[in-house]
Amino acid sequence: MSVLLSTPRSSMIHIYTCSSIISRPFSIQDRISRFSPTPEPQFLLKNVLKFRRFSTRAFDVDNNEVVADKDGKIEVGTQLGDSNDDGSIGVYNDEKYPSGEFVFRKYDLWESFTVKLKMLFAFPWERVKKGSVLTMRIRGEISDQLKSRFSSRLSLPQICENFIKAAYDPRIVGIYLHIEPLSCGWGKVEEIRRHILNFKKSGKFIVGYVPACGEKEYYIGSACEELYAPPSAYFQLYGLTVSASFLGGVLEKVGVEPQIQRIGKYKSAGDQLARKTISDENREMLTALLDNIYENWLDKISLAKGKKKEDIEKFVNEGVYEVGRLKENCWITDIKYDDEIISLLKERLGLPSIKTLPTVDYRKYSRVRNWTLGLTGYKDKIAIIRASGSISRTPSPLNVSGSGIIAEKFIEKIRSVRDSKVYKAVVIRIDSPGGDALASDLMWREIKLLAASKPVIASMADVAASGGYYMAMAAQAIVAENLTLTGSIGVVTGKFNLETLYEKIGFNKEIISRGRYAELTAAEQRPFRADEEELFAKSAQNAYKQFRDKAAFSRSMTVDSMEEVAQGRVWTGSDAASRGLVDAIGGLSRAVAIAKQKANIPLDEQVTLVELSRPSSSLPEVLSGLGNSIVEADTAIKELLQDMASWSEIQARMDGIMFEKLEGASYANVVLKLIKDILRSF
């Protein structure tokens, strides 16, 4: 069985636009999403170029919760954090919490007998031939949510669970892992790699196969016992890049003037719209992120291959693409086709060449229950609540099951757990760049109330920034991967002045209003008046102040200390930990170990993890499972339109980081295409 021990923990980037924003700069309303053949010009331009306003109420702090003295120190009550007594940022201590390290323990005679007995009464779809090899293909987008059995998408929880089950399943002799180009972030890549290393502790073999390989794919493959590639494999281990896109020049040509209020010098969404080149602050932030990821990659690969870090970097800088050189330098085990590896495995298992290798694939093996293998049924239970995707307050008409975080549904789960005496602790797994600011605040409040009744630990996947970090702040401890993207505590807001554009196209708009500031955001046909601009700036500053102060309260830091690490800056998990924004580095298993510690459950005692975010099978998923690829594409389009429709809400979002849809097309590309279409129409 797996045991979580309290031992000390030893210790191609695809970021297309690493600008973290509170609101998306563009809004596409329902009339546009219906693709009307002749939309009104003023309506089209107004909705494509509409910049959403930021609500200060989303970050209101209850006066009973936060009291600042004359020195600016926040009284934090029972909130936890890694700050010093004076509220300053303390030295990060990774040994403060249990590591959650996986320790493989063989079944004793009674446990082995019990498991074999359960297998006799297992469901037909749980039958696996003895001596089978588990085959898994990991590629493309990997969700942090559980998927139904009809879904064709990969699920990180099910991938990780399969590794654990295979380690203990007496019918499984090893794993044959196909690794192909991935579209997920480094947090998920790290989690998969960790589970490969854990599986190897069982003594069973794991063989990797990489027909097309970049940095992420090799990062996973390097953890395998053996790694093979075909003679014609595509290897692109050329290094990592990060890029930022700017629309300032495009908008200038169209006749649009962005009037931006950006609070936080690293909050770069305003730069996207107003600038033509990257700012020094944005360059500093992106460079730090890139350095962290590249250094981590070099460290882990050098450790896996038993080479010096300098030698690994030198090899990468040589631009090697020939598979033969990879074998010569021991980067791969050998050059073989898939059928040759199958023959190799049959020989290893002592099977005649004419016989078929017994295998079970990822999808079928995902249906084998933990109960069948004796990996569940323990007395103490810990609830796992998953929150993945963009945040919205209510479901959209275009809502696709499991495609985002719906605050209403999430709060229902939180309240049900709070009222239940079944669960000793809760782990909230977050994989979100943010979204609706009000929804984030409402969920923060419910998580905080839950944390008052039982231990709550936040576990971060690829990204938990802005609204995603907002949710995590309410937990008693935050666990992130080394390369999780988090933080982004800042505000950017504004409007577009379309005066020049309207003059170019001959359009005029007149507004009749009552109230001095009634036209503050309604009059896009003119720039701000001086008094309007002053009010707008004060409103943005107030929104940032409340966001920052609530973060300081939640992390037991002074406002001044939080100001140093906020300002809209995105951090990697390791950097966030050293600055007091994160408590521990690790994956879900470490979050569970910390939850056990907080709940006074002995660390060597097994617990039952109860997933409360179980998927429901939608009709598109059922049809997709039957092989209808058209429905799969339709689902992806609906998800994209759903996100676009939600942009009309108040946003607290870090945008454009490692979220690729429609075969790698980012949202920024969709927006650029819309602008291009507008320019062509003139």
C-alpha positions in Angstrom: 0.0 0.0 0.0 1.1 3.6 -0.5 2.2 5.3 2.7 2.6 9.1 3.2 5.6 9.7 5.4 6.7 12.9 7.0 10.3 12.6 5.7 12.1 15.8 4.6 11.6 16.5 0.9 14.8 16.8 -1.1 14.7 19.0 -3.1 9.6 24.0 -25.0 7.9 26.6 -22.5 4.8 27.6 -24.3 3.9 30.9 -22.7 2.4 32.7 -25.7 1.4 35.8 -23.7 2.6 36.0 -20.2 0.5 39.1 -19.3 -1.6 38.6 -16.2 -4.8 40.6 -16.3 -7.9 41.2 -14.1 -10.2 41.6 -17.1 -10.1 40.4 -20.6 -9.7 43.3 -23.0 -12.2 42.1 -25.5 -15.9 41.2 -25.2 -17.9 39.2 -27.7 -21.6 39.4 -27.1 -24.3 37.0 -28.1 -25.2 38.9 -31.3 -21.7 38.4 -32.6 -21.5 34.8 -31.5 -24.6 34.1 -33.7 -22.5 35.3 -36.6 -25.0 37.8 -37.9 -24.2 38.4 -41.6 -24.6 42.1 -41.4 -24.0 43.4 -37.9 -24.2 47.1 -37.3 -20.7 48.6 -37.6 -20.9 50.5 -34.3 -22.1 47.4 -32.5 -19.4 45.2 -33.9 -16.6 47.6 -33.0 -18.0 48.4 -29.6 -18.3 44.8 -28.6 -15.0 43.6 -30.1 -13.1 46.4 -28.5 -15.0 46.9 -25.3 -12.8 46.9 -22.2 -14.5 45.5 -19.1 -14.6 47.6 -16.0 -13.3 46.2 -12.7 -15.6 46.1 -9.7 -14.1 47.3 -6.4 -16.8 45.4 -4.5 -15.3 42.1 -5.6 -12.5 42.7 -3.1 -14.3 44.3 -0.2 -12.9 43.3 3.2 -15.2 42.8 6.1 -14.2 45.4 8.8 -14.6 42.7 11.4 -12.0 40.5 9.6 -9.1 42.9 9.0 -8.0 45.7 11.3 -5.0 47.8 10.4 -3.1 49.7 13.1 -1.2 52.9 12.5 1.9 51.0 11.3 -0.1 49.2 8.6 0.1 45.8 10.2 -2.8 43.4 9.7 -4.4 41.7 12.6 -5.0 38.2 11.2 -6.5 36.1 14.0 -6.1 32.4 13.3 -5.0 32.7 9.7 -1.8 30.7 8.9 1.2 31.8 7.0 5.0 31.8 6.9 5.6 35.4 8.0 7.6 36.5 11.0 6.1 37.9 14.1 6.5 41.4 12.7 4.5 40.4 9.6 7.5 40.4 7.3 8.4 37.6 5.0 10.2 34.8 6.7 12.7 32.3 5.4 11.0 29.5 3.5 11.2 26.2 5.4 10.2 23.2 3.3 10.7 20.8 6.2 7.9 22.4 8.2 5.4 20.1 6.5 5.4 16.4 5.8 6.7 15.5 2.3 3.9 13.1 1.3 6.5 11.0 -0.4 5.3 7.7 -1.9 6.6 4.6 -0.2 5.8 1.3 -1.8 5.0 -1.6 0.6 4.3 -5.1 -0.7 1.1 -6.8 0.3 1.4 -9.3 3.1 -0.2 -12.8 2.7 -3.6 -11.8 4.0 -3.7 -8.6 1.9 -2.7 -10.6 -1.2 -5.4 -13.1 -0.5 -8.1 -10.4 0.0 -7.1 -8.7 -3.3 -7.3 -12.0 -5.3 -10.7 -12.7 -3.7 -12.0 -9.3 -4.7 -10.7 -9.9 -8.3 -12.9 -13.0 -8.5 -16.0 -10.9 -7.9 -14.9 -7.9 -10.0 -17.1 -6.5 -12.7 -16.4 -7.9 -16.2 -14.8 -4.6 -17.4 -12.3 -4.9 -14.5 -11.0 -8.2 -15.8 -7.3 -8.0 -16.8 -5.2 -10.9 -18.0 -2.4 -11.9 -15.6 1.0 -10.8 -17.0 -0.5 -7.8 -18.8 1.4 -4.6 -19.8 -0.4 -1.3 -19.2 -0.2 0.8 -22.3 -0.8 4.6 -22.0 -0.6 7.3 -24.5 -0.2 10.8 -23.1 -0.5 13.7 -25.6 -2.2 17.0 -26.2 -4.3 18.7 -23.6 -4.5 17.0 -20.2 -7.3 18.1 -17.8 -7.0 18.3 -14.1 -10.6 17.2 -13.8 -11.9 13.7 -13.7 -13.5 12.6 -17.0 -16.3 10.3 -17.6 -15.6 6.9 -19.2 -17.1 8.2 -22.5 -14.7 11.2 -22.7 -11.8 10.9 -25.2 -9.8 13.5 -23.3 -7.0 12.7 -20.9 -7.4 13.3 -17.2 -4.4 13.9 -14.9 -6.2 12.3 -11.9 -6.9 9.2 -13.8 -3.4 9.0 -15.3 -1.9 9.3 -11.8 -4.4 6.8 -10.3 -3.5 4.3 -13.1 0.2 4.5 -12.1 -0.7 3.8 -8.5 -3.1 1.0 -9.3 -0.6 -0.6 -11.7 2.1 -0.6 -9.0 0.0 -2.7 -6.7 -2.0 -4.8 -9.3 -0.5 -8.3 -9.4 -1.8 -8.7 -12.9 0.3 -5.8 -14.3 4.0 -6.6 -15.0 5.0 -3.2 -16.3 4.0 -0.1 -18.3 4.6 0.8 -21.9 4.3 4.6 -22.1 3.8 6.5 -25.4 4.8 10.1 -25.0 3.7 12.5 -27.7 3.6 16.4 -28.0 1.8 17.9 -24.9 -0.3 21.0 -24.6 -0.4 21.1 -20.8 1.6 23.2 -18.4 4.7 22.3 -16.4 2.7 21.6 -13.2 1.0 18.6 -14.7 4.2 17.5 -16.4 5.9 17.5 -13.0 3.0 15.5 -11.4 3.2 12.8 -14.2 7.0 12.6 -13.8 6.7 12.1 -10.1 4.2 9.3 -10.5 6.6 7.5 -13.0 9.3 7.7 -10.4 6.9 6.4 -7.7 5.8 3.5 -9.9 9.4 2.4 -10.4 9.6 1.8 -6.6 7.4 -1.2 -7.2 10.2 -3.0 -9.1 8.1 -3.3 -12.3 9.5 -2.0 -15.5 8.3 1.2 -17.3 9.4 1.7 -20.9 8.9 5.0 -22.8 8.5 5.7 -26.5 8.9 9.1 -28.0 8.1 9.5 -31.8 8.0 13.3 -31.4 9.9 15.0 -28.6 10.3 18.4 -27.2 11.4 19.6 -23.7 8.2 18.6 -21.9 8.1 15.2 -23.5 11.7 14.4 -22.7 11.2 15.7 -19.2 8.7 12.9 -18.7 10.6 10.3 -20.7 13.8 10.8 -18.8 12.1 9.4 -15.7 11.4 6.1 -17.5 13.6 3.1 -16.9 14.2 2.9 -20.7 13.4 5.3 -23.5 13.2 4.5 -27.2 12.6 6.5 -30.4 12.1 5.4 -34.0 14.8 6.3 -36.5 12.7 9.1 -38.0 11.7 10.6 -34.7 11.3 14.4 -34.4 13.5 15.7 -31.7 13.5 19.4 -30.9 15.5 19.9 -27.8 16.6 23.4 -28.8 15.7 25.3 -25.6 12.8 27.3 -24.3 11.1 30.5 -25.4 8.6 33.0 -24.0 6.8 35.7 -26.0 4.5 38.6 -25.5 2.2 40.2 -28.1 1.2 43.8 -28.4 -1.8 45.4 -30.1 -0.8 49.1 -29.6 0.2 49.6 -33.2 -2.8 47.7 -34.6 -5.3 49.8 -32.5 -3.5 53.0 -33.5 -4.0 52.2 -37.2 -7.6 51.4 -36.6 -8.1 54.7 -34.7 -8.6 53.2 -31.2 -7.0 54.8 -28.1 -6.8 52.5 -25.1 -7.2 54.6 -21.9 -5.7 52.2 -19.3 -5.4 52.4 -15.5 -2.9 49.8 -14.4 -2.2 49.3 -10.7 0.9 47.1 -10.2 3.9 47.7 -12.3 4.0 44.1 -13.5 0.3 44.0 -14.5 1.0 43.8 -18.2 -2.4 43.4 -19.7 -2.6 47.2 -20.3 0.8 46.9 -22.1 -0.8 44.5 -24.5 -3.3 47.1 -25.6 -1.4 50.4 -25.2 2.2 49.5 -26.0 4.1 48.5 -29.1 7.0 47.0 -27.3 7.6 45.1 -24.1 8.1 47.1 -20.9 11.2 46.7 -18.7 9.0 45.3 -15.9 7.3 42.8 -18.1 10.6 41.7 -19.6 12.0 41.2 -16.0 9.0 39.1 -15.1 9.0 36.9 -18.2 12.8 36.5 -18.0 12.5 35.3 -14.4 9.8 32.8 -15.3 11.8 31.5 -18.2 15.0 31.2 -16.1 13.2 29.2 -13.4 11.7 26.8 -15.9 14.9 26.3 -17.9 17.1 25.9 -14.8 14.6 23.3 -13.4 14.7 21.4 -16.7 18.5 21.3 -16.7 18.7 20.2 -13.1 16.2 17.4 -13.4 17.7 16.1 -16.7 21.2 16.2 -15.5 20.2 14.3 -12.4 18.3 11.7 -14.4 21.1 11.1 -16.9 23.9 11.3 -14.4 25.6 14.1 -16.4 26.9 17.6 -15.4 24.4 20.4 -15.8 27.0 22.2 -18.1 27.2 19.2 -20.4 23.4 19.0 -20.7 23.2 22.7 -21.6 26.1 22.3 -24.1 24.3 19.5 -25.8 21.1 21.5 -26.1 23.0 24.5 -27.6 24.5 22.3 -30.3 21.0 22.0 -31.8 21.0 18.2 -32.0 18.2 16.6 -34.0 19.7 13.4 -35.2 18.4 10.4 -33.3 21.7 8.6 -33.7 23.5 11.3 -31.7 20.9 11.0 -28.9 21.7 7.3 -28.6 25.5 7.9 -28.7 25.2 10.4 -25.9 22.9 8.2 -23.8 19.9 10.5 -24.0 17.8 7.5 -25.2 18.3 3.8 -24.7 18.1 2.7 -28.3 16.5 3.4 -31.7 13.6 1.1 -32.3 10.2 1.1 -34.0 7.0 0.4 -32.0 6.8 -3.2 -33.2 10.4 -3.8 -32.2 9.7 -2.6 -28.7 6.7 -5.0 -28.5 8.9 -7.9 -29.6 11.5 -6.8 -26.9 8.8 -6.8 -24.2 7.6 -10.3 -25.3 11.1 -11.5 -25.1 11.5 -10.0 -21.7 8.3 -11.7 -20.5 9.3 -15.0 -22.0 6.6 -15.1 -24.6 7.0 -16.8 -28.0 7.3 -14.3 -30.9 4.1 -15.7 -32.5 2.0 -14.8 -29.4 0.3 -11.5 -28.8 1.6 -9.3 -26.0 -1.2 -9.1 -23.4 -2.0 -5.5 -22.8 -4.6 -3.3 -21.2 -5.0 0.3 -22.3 -5.4 3.5 -20.3 -9.1 3.8 -21.0 -10.1 0.3 -19.9 -7.7 0.3 -16.9 -9.2 3.6 -15.7 -12.4 1.5 -15.0 -10.6 -0.7 -12.5 -11.7 0.4 -9.1 -9.3 1.1 -6.2 -11.5 -1.2 -4.1 -10.7 -4.2 -6.3 -7.0 -3.7 -5.5 -7.5 -3.0 -1.8 -6.5 0.7 -2.1 -9.5 2.2 -0.5 -12.0 1.6 2.3 -10.0 3.2 5.1 -11.8 4.8 8.1 -10.8 8.4 7.8 -11.8 10.3 4.7 -10.4 13.4 3.0 -12.5 15.2 0.4 -10.9 16.3 -2.9 -12.7 19.2 -4.6 -11.3 20.2 -8.0 -11.6 23.6 -9.5 -10.3 23.8 -13.1 -10.7 26.4 -15.9 -12.0 30.0 -16.1 -14.1 31.3 -13.2 -17.7 32.4 -13.7 -20.4 33.1 -11.2 -23.3 31.4 -13.0 -23.6 28.8 -15.8 -23.5 30.1 -19.4 -26.1 29.0 -22.0 -23.0 27.7 -23.8 -21.8 25.8 -20.8 -20.0 22.5 -21.5 -20.0 20.0 -18.6 -16.8 20.3 -16.6 -15.4 23.1 -18.8 -14.8 25.7 -16.1 -15.4 26.8 -12.4 -19.0 27.7 -11.8 -19.1 29.5 -8.5 -22.7 28.5 -7.7 -21.9 24.8 -8.1 -18.6 25.1 -6.3 -20.1 26.8 -3.3 -22.8 24.0 -3.1 -20.0 21.5 -2.8 -18.1 23.6 -0.2 -21.3 23.9 2.0 -22.2 20.2 1.7 -18.7 19.3 3.0 -18.9 21.9 5.8 -22.1 20.4 7.0 -20.8 16.9 6.8 -19.1 15.0 9.6 -17.8 12.4 7.2 -14.7 14.2 6.1 -11.8 15.0 8.4 -10.1 17.4 6.0 -10.5 18.9 2.5 -8.0 19.4 -0.3 -9.0 22.0 -2.9 -7.2 21.3 -6.2 -6.9 24.5 -8.3 -6.0 24.8 -11.9 -7.2 28.2 -13.0 -6.0 31.6 -14.4 -9.0 33.3 -12.8 -12.1 34.9 -14.2 -15.0 36.6 -12.6 -13.8 38.7 -9.7 -17.1 38.6 -7.8 -17.3 34.8 -8.2 -13.7 34.5 -6.9 -14.5 36.6 -3.8 -17.7 34.6 -3.0 -15.8 31.3 -3.2 -13.0 32.8 -1.1 -15.6 33.5 1.6 -17.0 30.0 1.5 -13.6 28.3 1.6 -12.7 30.5 4.6 -15.9 29.4 6.4 -15.1 25.8 5.6 -11.5 26.3 7.0 -13.0 27.4 10.3 -14.6 24.0 10.8 -12.0 21.6 9.4 -8.5 21.7 7.8 -8.5 23.0 4.2 -5.4 22.7 2.0 -5.0 24.2 -1.5 -3.1 22.3 -4.1 -2.1 24.1 -7.3 -1.6 22.5 -10.7 -0.4 24.4 -13.8 -1.7 27.8 -12.8 -3.5 29.3 -9.9 -3.2 33.1 -10.4 -5.3 36.1 -9.9 -8.8 34.7 -9.3 -7.2 31.2 -8.9 -4.8 32.5 -6.2 -7.7 34.4 -4.6 -9.5 31.1 -4.0 -6.3 29.5 -2.6 -5.7 32.3 -0.1 -8.5 31.1 2.1 -6.9 27.7 2.7 -4.8 27.0 5.8 -1.8 26.0 3.7 -1.0 26.3 0.0 0.9 23.6 -1.9 2.3 24.4 -5.4 4.5 22.7 -7.9 8.0 24.2 -8.5 6.7 25.6 -11.8 3.1 26.4 -11.0 2.3 29.9 -12.2 0.7 31.8 -9.4 0.3 35.3 -7.7 -0.8 38.0 -10.2 -2.2 40.2 -7.4 -2.9 43.4 -9.3 -5.6 45.4 -11.2 -5.9 46.7 -14.7 -8.9 48.4 -16.1 -9.9 51.0 -18.7 -11.9 51.8 -21.7 -11.3 52.5 -25.4 -11.6 55.9 -26.9 -13.1 55.3 -30.4 -13.3 59.0 -31.4 -10.8 58.8 -34.3 -12.2 55.5 -35.5 -15.8 56.9 -35.6 -14.5 59.9 -37.6 -12.8 57.6 -40.1 -16.0 55.5 -40.7 -18.4 58.5 -40.5 -20.2 57.2 -37.4 -21.6 59.5 -34.8 -23.0 58.9 -31.3 -24.8 61.3 -29.0 -25.5 60.7 -25.4 -28.1 62.4 -23.1 -27.2 61.8 -19.5 -28.1 62.9 -15.9 -25.4 62.8 -13.3 -21.9 64.1 -13.4 -20.2 60.7 -14.0 -23.0 59.0 -15.9 -21.0 58.9 -19.1 -17.8 57.6 -17.3 -17.8 54.3 -19.3 -20.7 54.8 -21.6 -19.1 57.5 -23.8 -16.6 55.6 -25.9 -16.9 58.3 -28.6 -14.7 60.7 -26.6 -11.7 60.5 -24.2 -12.1 60.9 -20.4 -12.6 64.4 -19.1 -10.0 65.3 -16.4 -12.4 64.7 -13.5 -13.6 61.4 -15.0 -10.0 60.2 -15.4 -9.3 61.1 -11.8 -12.3 59.2 -10.6 -11.4 56.2 -12.8 -7.9 56.2 -11.4 -9.1 56.4 -7.8 -11.5 53.5 -8.4 -8.8 51.3 -9.8 -6.4 52.2 -6.9 -9.1 51.3 -4.4 -9.8 47.9 -6.1 -6.1 47.1 -6.0 -5.8 48.2 -2.3 -8.6 45.9 -1.2 -7.2 43.0 -3.2 -3.7 43.4 -1.8 -5.0 43.9 1.8 -7.1 40.8 1.7 -4.1 38.9 0.4 -2.0 40.3 3.2 -4.7 39.3 5.7 -4.9 35.8 4.3 -1.2 35.2 4.3 -0.5 36.8 7.7 1.7 39.5 6.2 1.9 43.3 6.6 0.6 45.3 3.8 4.1 46.6 3.0 5.4 43.0 2.7 2.6 42.0 0.5 3.1 45.1 -1.7 6.6 43.9 -2.4 5.4 40.6 -3.9 2.1 41.8 -5.4 1.9 44.5 -8.1 0.5 42.1 -10.6 3.6 39.9 -10.8 3.3 36.3 -11.8 5.6 33.9 -9.8 6.7 30.3 -10.2 5.7 28.1 -7.3 9.3 28.0 -5.9 9.7 31.8 -6.1 6.2 32.2 -4.5 7.2 29.9 -1.6 10.3 31.9 -0.9 8.2 35.1 -0.8 5.4 33.8 1.5 2.7 33.3 -1.1 3.0 29.5 -1.0 3.7 27.2 2.0 5.1 24.1 0.5 6.3 22.7 -2.8 4.8 19.4 -4.1 1.8 17.7 -5.7 -1.5 16.4 -4.5 0.1 13.7 -2.3 1.9 16.4 -0.3 -1.3 18.4 0.1 -3.0 15.2 1.4 -0.2 14.6 3.9 -0.4 18.1 5.2 -4.2 17.7 5.5 -3.6 14.6 7.6 -1.2 16.5 9.8 -3.7 19.3 10.3 -6.5 16.8 11.1 -4.3 15.0 13.6 -4.4 11.8 11.5 -1.2 9.7 11.9 1.0 10.2 8.8 1.5 6.4 8.4 -2.2 5.8 8.6 -4.0 5.3 5.3 -7.0 7.5 4.4 -9.7 7.3 1.8 -9.7 10.1 -0.8 -13.2 11.0 -1.9 -13.4 12.9 -5.2 -16.4 15.2 -5.0 -16.0 16.5 -8.6 -17.1 13.3 -10.3 -18.0 13.9 -14.0 -21.4 13.4 -15.5 -21.6 12.0 -19.0 -23.0 14.5 -21.5 -24.4 13.5 -24.8 -21.4 15.0 -26.8 -19.1 12.9 -24.6 -21.1 9.7 -25.3 -21.1 10.4 -29.0 -17.4 11.3 -29.0 -16.7 8.0 -27.1 -18.5 6.2 -30.0 -16.0 7.8 -32.4 -17.8 11.0 -33.5 -14.9 13.4 -34.0 -17.3 16.2 -35.2 -18.9 16.4 -31.7 -15.4 16.7 -30.2 -14.6 19.7 -32.3 -18.1 21.1 -31.6 -17.4 20.8 -27.8 -14.1 22.7 -28.2 -15.8 25.5 -30.1 -18.6 25.7 -27.4 -16.0 26.0 -24.7 -14.3 28.8 -26.5 -17.6 30.7 -27.1 -18.5 30.2 -23.5 -15.3 31.8 -22.4 -15.9 34.7 -24.8 -19.5 35.2 -23.6 -18.2 35.4 -20.0 -15.9 38.3 -20.8 -18.8 40.7 -20.3 -18.6 40.0 -16.6 -16.1 41.6 -14.2 -12.9 39.7 -14.5 -10.0 38.7 -12.2 -7.9 36.8 -14.6 -4.3 36.0 -15.7 -4.8 35.6 -19.4 -3.0 33.8 -22.2 -0.7 31.5 -20.3 -0.4 27.9 -21.6 -4.1 27.7 -22.5 -4.3 26.4 -26.1 -7.6 25.4 -27.7 -8.6 24.3 -31.2 -5.3 22.6 -31.9 -3.0 25.2 -30.4 -4.9 28.4 -31.3 -4.8 30.7 -28.3 -7.4 33.2 -27.5 -5.0 36.0 -28.6 -5.0 34.4 -32.0 -8.8 34.5 -32.2 -8.8 38.2 -31.2 -6.1 39.0 -33.8 -8.1 37.3 -36.4 -11.2 39.4 -35.5 -9.1 42.6 -35.7 -7.7 41.5 -39.1 -11.2 40.9 -40.4 -12.2 44.4 -39.3 -9.3 46.0 -41.0 -10.1 44.1 -44.2 -13.6 45.4 -44.1 -12.5 49.1 -44.5 
